[in-house]
Amino acid sequence: MSIFAVPNGWVKSPHGAERLWVGLALAWCLVLSAAMPYWHFRGKQTSAGEAYEVTPADFDRRVQKFVAAGQVGDRNGLPIVEVPPGGHGYMIGKNWQWYPALKLKKGVEYKIHVSSADYQHGFSLLPVNINFHVLPGYDHVLTMTPTEAGEFKVICNEFCGAGHHAMTGLIIVEE
Amino acid sequence: MGNLIAAKTRVCATTGLSVDLDAQRFIKLNAVFGVVSLLIGAIAAYLLALTRWETVALLDPMDYYKYVSLHGLNMLIFWILFMEMAILYFCATTLLNSRNFSRILSWGQFGLMFAGWAIVNYSILAGRASVMMTSYVPLRAEQEFYLGLILFAVGALLGVMNFFGGIYIARRDRTYKGSIPLVVFGALAAAIIAVFTIVHGAIALIPTWLWSLGVTEKAPDPGWYRLIWWGLGHCSQQINVCAHVAVWYLLATLTLGAKPLNQTVCRVAFVLYILFINLASAHHLLVDPGVSAPWKMWNTSYALYLAVMASMIHGFTVPASIEVAQRKKGIGGLFGWLTKAPWKDPGFSAMFLSLVIFGFGGGITGVTLGTHQINIIAHNTLRIPGHFHMTVAGGTALAFMGLAYYVVPLIFQREYPLRALARIQPYIFGAGIVIMGIGMTLAGSMGVPRRHPDVDFTGARVAVDMGAASPFLAMLGIGGVIAATGAVIFAALTAYAAFFGKSNKGRAMTSWQTPEQDRLTKNLLTTAWDPSEGGKLKTSGTVVLTLIFLGSFVVYYFANWKALADVWYVK
């Protein structure tokens, strides 16, 4: 009984169906463990966590410089900036928006730097459904290759204060 | 032998076990505040469910954030931890035939937890701490919020120390023969995990409190905070798993006379929790900056998933023990042990539903979402609360509800009113959680964020359309309302029973089962029998169920790899 003390001598190995199940569970756990390293080498998606220390003010200056150098349009006052093919793009979460909008080309690899000027944010690319965490003080570098063209939205999916629910951004991918 | 003082002990008229009156008082106090917290959390749950159900969209954003904070802390921390304190008192005294270790420690436990509970709830309701349960820095709540959490945690630590003391004196005074019962062993595992959980909490929250007071100028580093805070946040959920697995074993024995097939297997599984669960805090950092892919893979694999294996083992041993007990009573067929189970006993139905929802709903999704790369398509979406409502609410809370249907008659010595309603309550709550969990999981698969009051993004500069997820958000809303109703029914019935229920002092509790079922169970509880009987008592029904489980697991897991393979290349 589970509620009564057990006399000494209870140590014994399982047998029958129980033994089989313990074996199956262990085998499945080994599959689970092997799947991640396999995908690390063979898959196209992972989170390497590449990041550099940066103050929010410094990162904001880089964003401003990036916008000044590459702005090609705007959407409701949000600058759209073309990222040079294979080059570096910058996006900052602040005052409840993702700034600026980025313009990318399909099939080209980019280094997208994402950081925060204030609180923790969640970079969530829709409708693709790619999600990364964004922290103030951390320049989070995402090496990204869009595999489809179109207009994609970025929302914030980590609670970041009063304006969290209206925090959005934009990534445009051209053929 | 024994250390009980006759004047401070009573003998339970139902089970024949000795109950230390000192421990009984603290079981009652903690259980009452647990249920009150559940009621607060359930009222908040109505508001949240009706906000995320877009056609209702009840709360404005700031109220929504306030009530998410209130709901999270009352459900995940207060209700669960008060109940766990009650379980620790019970395990260290009644099940060991021993007395409560220290009344001073016990009052310290309850007093500090009560103070922390009151301060935190005041702080949130006054709008001074709408920072969610996680209170991620540099978001800042008013200082009393952190102080309340610290007081609550210190109280819990005193309760754990009192439990260790209780185990020690029971052993010293030889109040039991052989090894401690399996249920106490599970509670001991939970208590050990609680110690390092609370230490993590102190390391994360004390510097944050000092910062909120203005003693230090700089907030703790947000990445560091997340790492340490989740040592509190995730490990505390593992205390729950240990505690509710112990409750599964307890209820299987109380309601059916079940006996584990192999004590070694069950106990080793608890030890695996203690050894490997700490790493699980990494699950929350899988797409974080500053931690490398190898670090994420190693930690998320629970060092080769040994804690997952522990849960899979309990998922077999609990139903197998039930099946064997039922077969011993002469019930045959592949699933006769289930179809002829006491489904009208809320202690049994809550326990078995908890097992199924936790395993199929919470377990499979948890391992999948916690896979390093798959987390990219899941992090902070509604899939996450979809998962943990099926573990913590469908698993832990439902198991604790089942426990209450025995604690109130046996410890409060009062009967439940409206017994027909009590009998269906576990089904209402369980169904609500499952509907809501599936709705959340499907909406989250489309990228709908958690902790978000308005997926129309009213007022945003760049419009976002999530209309396609509307049916699933409606499911969330409807399921949420059903589950909250189930929780309110439970809280109301339990509170009424505890204070005004018909007294059963001096006689056995009114059984939830038929006299025939009672007779068969009593036979098993009072005679010596060997659950394996040299392999004569089969567990074929359990084998079929667990193979269905494993099959579902494999399909869901690989379907998610496929979904991941379809998104942009990213690292």
Interface residues (C-beta under 8 A of the other chain):
Chain A: M1 S2 I3 F4 A5 V6 P7 N8 W10 V11 K12 S13 P14 H15 G16 A17 E18 L20 W21 V22 L24 A25 L26 W28 C29 L30 L32 S33 A35 M36 P37 W39 H40 G43 K44 Q45 T46 S47 A48 G49 E50 A51 R75 N76 G77 L78 Q97 A101 E109 D118 Y119 Q120 G122 S124 L125 L126 P127 V128 N129 I130 N131 F132 H133 V134 L135 P136 G137 Y138 D139 H140 V141 L142 T143 M144 T145 P146 T147 E148 K153 I155 C156 N157 E158 F159 C160 G161 A162 H164 H165 A166 M167 T168 G169 L170
Chain B: P61 M62 Y65 V68 L95 L96 V131 M132 Y136 P138 L139 Y176 K177 G178 S179 I180 P181 L182 V183 D221 P222 G223 R226 Y249 L250 A252 T253 L254 G257 A258 K259 P260 L261 N262 Q263 T264 V265 L285 L286 V287 D288 P289 G290 V291 S292 A293 W295 K296 M297 T300 S301 L304 Y305 L306 V308 M309 M312 I313 F316 T317 A320 S321 V367 T371 H372 Q373 N375 I376 I377 A378 H379 N380 T381 S445 M446 G447 P449 R450 R451 H452 P453 D454 F457 T458 G459 A460 R461 V462 A463 V464 M466 L525 S532 G535 K538 T539 S540 T542 V543 T546 L550 F553 V554 Y557 W561 L564 A565 V567 W568 Y569 V570 K571
